[in-house]
C-alpha cells in the first residue's frame, strides 16, 4: 500500500533503505507486486553475512560494542577476545549486536573465553527468537524437519506423524513446500543423502532451539 508514496518520494529526491531477511522477502515477493515498483528488484543488494571479510567482521563487532549498552568494564574484558570472536565461524552481525546488549548476556557474569565461545557456538536464544517471528507454514516446515531428526525427504511424503503435526500447527503440504523453498540457504538447506534429496537445518543448534 505504501509503495506508490515511496515511489513519489524517490522521484522527489528522497532516498530509502529497505531491509529484510532473504527468506521473508522471498515469501512476500508475490504480494509486493514488484512490477509496479521496479526499484524493489533493480536496486536490490544481497548481503551474505557468512561471506563477510575479516575487516568487515571486526568493524561490525567494534561498532556494536562502541554504540551498545554494555558497561565499560565488560567491554574492557572483551578486548583480548575481539579478534577471535570476529573470526569465529558462527559470527553474525546479529550475534555481535546481542553481545553488545546486556539483556542477552545476563547469564555471562564474566566474558571468559569459554563463555564467549559458547555464546557464538550455541546461539539458541537467537534462533528461538527467529522462530518466534515465523509464520505458521514456516514453523510447520521446520517441525517436519525436526521430526526427522534434522532431515526431511523431498518431495514430502506425508505419514501419520507429519499429518498430526500439520493438523496441530495449522500447516499443509503445499504451504510447507513453499516455505522450505523460501527459507533455503538461511534456515534450511537442500542437500542429498544416500541418493535421496531433502531438507536439513542450516545449523545443528537449530534442533535444540526448535
Secondary structure in CASP SS format (residue, H / E / C, confidence):
PFRMAT SS
TARGET T0000
AUTHOR 0000-0000-0000
METHOD secondary structure of the structure
MODEL  1
X C 1.00
X C 1.00
X H 1.00
X H 1.00
X H 1.00
X H 1.00
X H 1.00
X H 1.00
X H 1.00
X H 1.00
X H 1.00
X C 1.00
X C 1.00
X C 1.00
X C 1.00
X C 1.00
X C 1.00
X C 1.00
X C 1.00
X C 1.00
X C 1.00
X H 1.00
X H 1.00
X H 1.00
X H 1.00
X H 1.00
X H 1.00
X H 1.00
X H 1.00
X H 1.00
X H 1.00
X H 1.00
X C 1.00
X H 1.00
X H 1.00
X H 1.00
X C 1.00
X C 1.00
X H 1.00
X H 1.00
X H 1.00
X H 1.00
X C 1.00
X C 1.00
X C 1.00
X C 1.00
X C 1.00
X C 1.00
X H 1.00
X H 1.00
X H 1.00
X C 1.00
X C 1.00
X H 1.00
X H 1.00
X H 1.00
X H 1.00
X H 1.00
X H 1.00
X H 1.00
X H 1.00
X H 1.00
X H 1.00
X H 1.00
X H 1.00
X H 1.00
X H 1.00
X C 1.00
X C 1.00
X C 1.00
X C 1.00
X H 1.00
X H 1.00
X H 1.00
X H 1.00
X H 1.00
X H 1.00
X H 1.00
X H 1.00
X H 1.00
X H 1.00
X H 1.00
X H 1.00
X H 1.00
X H 1.00
X H 1.00
X C 1.00
X C 1.00
X C 1.00
X C 1.00
X C 1.00
X C 1.00
X H 1.00
X H 1.00
X H 1.00
X H 1.00
X H 1.00
X H 1.00
X H 1.00
X C 1.00
X C 1.00
X H 1.00
X H 1.00
X H 1.00
X C 1.00
X C 1.00
X C 1.00
X C 1.00
X C 1.00
X C 1.00
X C 1.00
X C 1.00
X H 1.00
X H 1.00
X H 1.00
X H 1.00
X H 1.00
X H 1.00
X H 1.00
X H 1.00
X H 1.00
X C 1.00
X C 1.00
X H 1.00
X H 1.00
X H 1.00
X H 1.00
X H 1.00
X H 1.00
X H 1.00
X H 1.00
X H 1.00
X C 1.00
X C 1.00
X C 1.00
X H 1.00
X H 1.00
X H 1.00
X H 1.00
X H 1.00
X H 1.00
X H 1.00
X H 1.00
X H 1.00
X H 1.00
X H 1.00
X H 1.00
X C 1.00
X C 1.00
X C 1.00
X E 1.00
X E 1.00
X E 1.00
X C 1.00
X C 1.00
X C 1.00
X C 1.00
X C 1.00
X C 1.00
X H 1.00
X H 1.00
X H 1.00
X H 1.00
X H 1.00
X H 1.00
X H 1.00
X H 1.00
X H 1.00
X H 1.00
X C 1.00
X C 1.00
X C 1.00
X H 1.00
X H 1.00
X H 1.00
X H 1.00
X H 1.00
X H 1.00
X H 1.00
X H 1.00
X H 1.00
X H 1.00
X H 1.00
X E 1.00
X C 1.00
X C 1.00
X C 1.00
X E 1.00
X E 1.00
X E 1.00
X E 1.00
X E 1.00
X E 1.00
X C 1.00
X C 1.00
X E 1.00
X E 1.00
X E 1.00
X E 1.00
X E 1.00
X E 1.00
X C 1.00
X C 1.00
X C 1.00
X H 1.00
X H 1.00
X H 1.00
X H 1.00
X H 1.00
X C 1.00
END
